[in-house]
Structures are given as structure tokens and as C-alpha cells.
Amino acid sequence: MTAGAPDWAAVLEQVPRAGFVPDAIWVDDPDGPGFAAVSRRADPGRWSAAVAADAPVITQINRGGPRSAADGDFPSSSCSQPSVVADMLNALDLRPGARVLEIGTGTGWNAALLARRVGPAGRVTTIEVDPGVADGARRALAAAGVAAEIVVGDGVHGWAESAPYDRIVATASVRELVPREWLAQLRPGGRLVAPWGTDHGNGALLTLDLGPRAPRRAGSPGTRRSCGSAANGAACSGGSPARTPSPARPPPRPTSAATTWT
Ligand SMILES: C[S@@+](CC[C@H](N)C(=O)[O-])C[C@H]1O[C@@H](n2cnc3c(N)ncnc32)[C@H](O)[C@@H]1O
């Protein structure tokens, strides 16, 4: 931990993830190829053991739909592994009063940790692609008394409406190139932390510092990229300029009507 950085272990203790994990979770099915549902009500011991473990908790499979005959089950939302969350929060170097954007709200647990750290002078915006998952996070954050802006949309575009951000943290991973909108929405001198190269954070951790006098034109962000701590000991790779090819026609943007405060 760097000098002046928060004691995230204490924050993790103050905001237990049991308050954010839904009653229905999924675990590896020992008798089948996919996942088996575990209900907090029907099997509280197993549910509590899964939530207490230093492992991700799968909170949605198959995007909430049925198993695909071709692909089988796949996890589509989860509550991240606590030790990985702690690594990412340490890498973020978040201070009270900061404005932070989280990509991938999931259960809302990480948003609650961020909100606890930035305090009332700061602001947490979190974006989730799945409306049902976002609703669950909204309920959990409200129950915990946490104020955060929850946006439903594709986080690949960030959320320009609440930019600029002092920090951006992605809980869904970056493959190859960092989206240019994230860099355009980061304040000069700001920091971006993202898992690198896998879907749910088991790869290297990317820490990217935007230069203090970075130009504000998206596409030439003037970045300095460095490897922070690595979640699994892997080094991050690639030194190409951080940019993402623009599609011929941009996908529809979420509207501000999709933004709510809890
Ligand atoms: C590892 S989980 C998030 C864990 C979460 N931060 C927590 O504290 O529980 C990743 C989340 O990112 C969401 N996601 C995946 N792709 C996304 C995208 N393009 N934009 C926004 N959210 C996305 C998934 O639906 C999933 O809920």
C-alpha cells in the first residue's frame, strides 16, 4: 500500500458483501456440467460459506435466461473475489472527495466500498449493462444507505454525463485496448484500473495514469500506462496506444432517464 492510501481491509470489514449478494446464487454443480442454484433460505449454511470464501460468487447465469443447448451454462454476473477487489482498490489510490466511475455494477458491493472511501464530498457513478442486475444493486445500495449514481448501459462508452472522473475502475475486463471514451472521461492526472484480458478478472491488473496535461481530445489521450499489482502474478502486456476502433455507426447510448440515485 502506498503512503496515505486507505486501509481497504478495514473498509472491506465495514461493508460486508453478504449485504449485497442476492438470495439466489450459483455454484459448480458436482452432478452436472453447469451450475446448481443455492438459495439463502433453503440452504443458509452453503450460501454463507460461498459468500464468506475468498472467491467470486456467481449471482447470475446465462444472462438470466435458460441454458443454451449449444453452449451450456455460463456465469454472466458475479460478486468479485474479495482479495481481487482489495488489490484493485489499492491500485486505484482513491481519496476522499474523488469522483469515480465503476464499469460493471454487479451486486453493488464494490460501489458501496468506493462510496465509503470517497465520502459525502465525493461521488460514485456505476454503470451496468443488465437492467435486472442494476435493479438488484440499486435495492442493495438503498438498503445499505449508500448514495451512488447507477446507470443502465454499455460501460464500454463510460458515462460522459457525469465526467470528468478522478478514477475509473472496471470490474469487467479490458481486452487488448482501453476504450477511448474512458480516457476522454478521465481527468488529467486521473487513474484507470481494469482487469486485463479475461472476462472476470483473473488476468493481470492494468493501472493506467493519465498525464497531468493530457489533451482532452478523445483518441490522443496522452497516457502513461504502467503495470500495477497483478491479480494472479501475470504481467500486463502491450504498449500500443490506447484506442478503440470506432464502429461505422455508434451503438445507441443509454439515456439520462436510465440514471437514478439511491
Ligand atoms: C464481476 S461482475 C461485477 C462485480 C461488482 N462490481 C460487484 O461488486 O459485485 C461484472 C459485471 O459487469 C457487467 N458488465 C459486463 N459487461 C458490461 C458492459 N459492457 N457494460 C456494463 N456492465 C457490464 C456484468 O453484467 C456484471 O454484472
The ligand as a Gaussian input file, in Angstrom:
#p B3LYP/6-31G(d) Opt

LIG

0 1
 C      -17.530000      -9.144000     -11.988000
 S      -19.155000      -8.526000     -12.125000
 C      -19.147000      -7.052000     -11.160000
 C      -18.832000      -7.185000      -9.725000
 C      -19.341000      -5.985000      -8.995000
 N      -18.551000      -4.816000      -9.161000
 C      -19.661000      -6.274000      -7.565000
 O      -19.193000      -5.573000      -6.672000
 O      -20.416000      -7.191000      -7.319000
 C      -19.106000      -7.768000     -13.750000
 C      -20.401000      -7.050000     -14.093000
 O      -20.152000      -6.307000     -15.277000
 C      -21.320000      -6.318000     -16.041000
 N      -20.920000      -6.000000     -17.415000
 C      -20.354000      -6.802000     -18.344000
 N      -20.136000      -6.129000     -19.472000
 C      -20.559000      -4.865000     -19.256000
 C      -20.598000      -3.700000     -20.045000
 N      -20.158000      -3.690000     -21.303000
 N      -21.104000      -2.568000     -19.508000
 C      -21.566000      -2.540000     -18.233000
 N      -21.564000      -3.628000     -17.430000
 C      -21.057000      -4.769000     -17.933000
 C      -21.896000      -7.715000     -15.858000
 O      -23.286000      -7.741000     -16.156000
 C      -21.580000      -7.964000     -14.398000
 O      -22.674000      -7.609000     -13.579000

